Amino acid sequence: MIPLYFAPLEGITTHIYRRVHARMFGGCGAYYAPFIVPSAEERVSQRRMRDILPENNSGIPLRVQVLTDSAAAFCAFAEKIRSLGYGELNLNLGCPAPTVVGKGRGAAQLRDPEGLDRLLSDIFSQTDMPVSVKTRLGFADRTEMERLLPVFNRYPLSLLILHPRTRAQLYGGVPDIEAFAAAYTETKSDICYNGNITSAAEYFQITERFPRLAGVMIGRGAVQNPAIFREIRGGERLRSEELVSFTAALAEEYRAAKLGEGQVLMKLKEIWAYCIARYPGEKKIAREMKKADTVGAFLAAACALPPLP
Ligand SMILES: Cc1cc2nc3c(=O)[nH]c(=O)nc-3n(C[C@H](O)[C@H](O)[C@H](O)COP(=O)(O)O)c2cc1C
């Protein structure tokens, strides 16, 4: 079976979310933690480290991601996580957020293949930690991959995770499957597909077309349906009661982590902005959940959702 990965979703798939998901659903080979940004002095704050500390991720297969344009910061961080027991570091080359791109990081690094080549050359000469990359097709245009892929092919990446959109597309439109197919053919690294998989059927469409995939990564589709990995493995379909119990368990864990009621409610609403897509006919309940001003009212409204097909 092709390995399944839970994509990193900053602000959502935190250690708390991952723990509850692993306990109640699991089914993915590893979770990628949302990006960590080292400071200009190459340091990473305790607060940022908390998300990846082994004691907060016990029993969870975790891979760590860094967002940086500095080989020194990458390598210093690689050493730090090696001492925590991690065996791979993922480089984020896809983040489209203006605050990140404005600093020349994430997807901005795709604008400069020569600079990226220098960065990877420095990284690979300074660390023996396995390095994987998570990238888009390019910054403005999908044809940029024609210049980026030869750069990636010069290095022994442990995995090339490709989300076949450009930065300009953000998360809109559809992933460019033909552009992915070209990279799939040309890459010398193991390649992982990522983008818009929201059902087992969509997973099988991708894996039938690309049988040599070394991984399939699912993000929003797994937040929308936390049982998606189980469904892909032939297990039971998601039930509404499970989704509500999962939400209640998340609320409990957020409270245990000392989040205030307002913050807990905000987190649940952020997650349900995805889950509610499973209930296209339930506009009234969706409105009630959106309007809810306590966690109790939110969960009570969710309990009225009908069974899923
Ligand atoms: C709210 C949000 C936060 C994200 N945070 C990260 C991140 O920290 N690191 C990263 O590599 N990608 C991040 N992504 C991108 C996802 O990991 C993924 O590549 C993208 O959503 C496409 O896959 P999907 O359609 O399966 O969600 C984020 C996406 C969203 C919507």
Ligand as a Chemical Component Dictionary entry (heavy atoms), coordinates in Angstrom:
data_LIG
# 
_chem_comp.id                   LIG 
_chem_comp.type                 NON-POLYMER 
_chem_comp.pdbx_formal_charge   0 
_chem_comp.three_letter_code    LIG 
# 
loop_
_chem_comp_atom.comp_id 
_chem_comp_atom.atom_id 
_chem_comp_atom.alt_atom_id 
_chem_comp_atom.type_symbol 
_chem_comp_atom.charge 
_chem_comp_atom.model_Cartn_x 
_chem_comp_atom.model_Cartn_y 
_chem_comp_atom.model_Cartn_z 
_chem_comp_atom.pdbx_ordinal 
LIG C1  C1  C 0 -4.842 26.498 6.712  1  
LIG C2  C2  C 0 -3.699 25.858 5.988  2  
LIG C3  C3  C 0 -2.465 25.756 6.607  3  
LIG C4  C4  C 0 -1.380 25.145 5.937  4  
LIG N1  N1  N 0 -0.159 25.034 6.572  5  
LIG C5  C5  C 0 0.874  24.422 5.921  6  
LIG C6  C6  C 0 2.156  24.234 6.567  7  
LIG O1  O1  O 0 2.376  24.586 7.725  8  
LIG N2  N2  N 0 3.133  23.631 5.839  9  
LIG C7  C7  C 0 2.933  23.191 4.545  10 
LIG O2  O2  O 0 3.840  22.639 3.936  11 
LIG N3  N3  N 0 1.741  23.324 3.946  12 
LIG C8  C8  C 0 0.722  23.923 4.603  13 
LIG N4  N4  N 0 -0.499 24.012 3.977  14 
LIG C9  C9  C 0 -0.685 23.354 2.655  15 
LIG C10 C10 C 0 -1.190 21.918 2.859  16 
LIG O3  O3  O 0 -0.258 21.135 3.573  17 
LIG C11 C11 C 0 -1.460 21.222 1.504  18 
LIG O4  O4  O 0 -0.281 21.219 0.752  19 
LIG C12 C12 C 0 -2.549 21.913 0.694  20 
LIG O5  O5  O 0 -3.665 22.241 1.506  21 
LIG C13 C13 C 0 -3.026 21.040 -0.476 22 
LIG O6  O6  O 0 -3.419 19.758 -0.044 23 
LIG P1  P1  P 0 -4.961 19.374 0.318  24 
LIG O7  O7  O 0 -5.786 19.780 -0.869 25 
LIG O8  O8  O 0 -4.940 17.902 0.570  26 
LIG O9  O9  O 0 -5.315 20.197 1.530  27 
LIG C14 C14 C 0 -1.567 24.640 4.625  28 
LIG C15 C15 C 0 -2.822 24.753 4.011  29 
LIG C16 C16 C 0 -3.879 25.342 4.666  30 
LIG C17 C17 C 0 -5.215 25.429 3.960  31 
# 
loop_
_chem_comp_bond.comp_id 
_chem_comp_bond.atom_id_1 
_chem_comp_bond.atom_id_2 
_chem_comp_bond.value_order 
_chem_comp_bond.pdbx_ordinal 
LIG C1  C2  SING 1  
LIG C2  C3  SING 2  
LIG C2  C16 DOUB 3  
LIG C3  C4  DOUB 4  
LIG C4  N1  SING 5  
LIG C4  C14 SING 6  
LIG N1  C5  DOUB 7  
LIG C5  C6  SING 8  
LIG C5  C8  SING 9  
LIG C6  O1  DOUB 10 
LIG C6  N2  SING 11 
LIG N2  C7  SING 12 
LIG C7  O2  DOUB 13 
LIG C7  N3  SING 14 
LIG N3  C8  DOUB 15 
LIG C8  N4  SING 16 
LIG N4  C9  SING 17 
LIG N4  C14 SING 18 
LIG C9  C10 SING 19 
LIG C10 O3  SING 20 
LIG C10 C11 SING 21 
LIG C11 O4  SING 22 
LIG C11 C12 SING 23 
LIG C12 O5  SING 24 
LIG C12 C13 SING 25 
LIG C13 O6  SING 26 
LIG O6  P1  SING 27 
LIG P1  O7  DOUB 28 
LIG P1  O8  SING 29 
LIG P1  O9  SING 30 
LIG C14 C15 DOUB 31 
LIG C15 C16 SING 32 
LIG C16 C17 SING 33 
# 
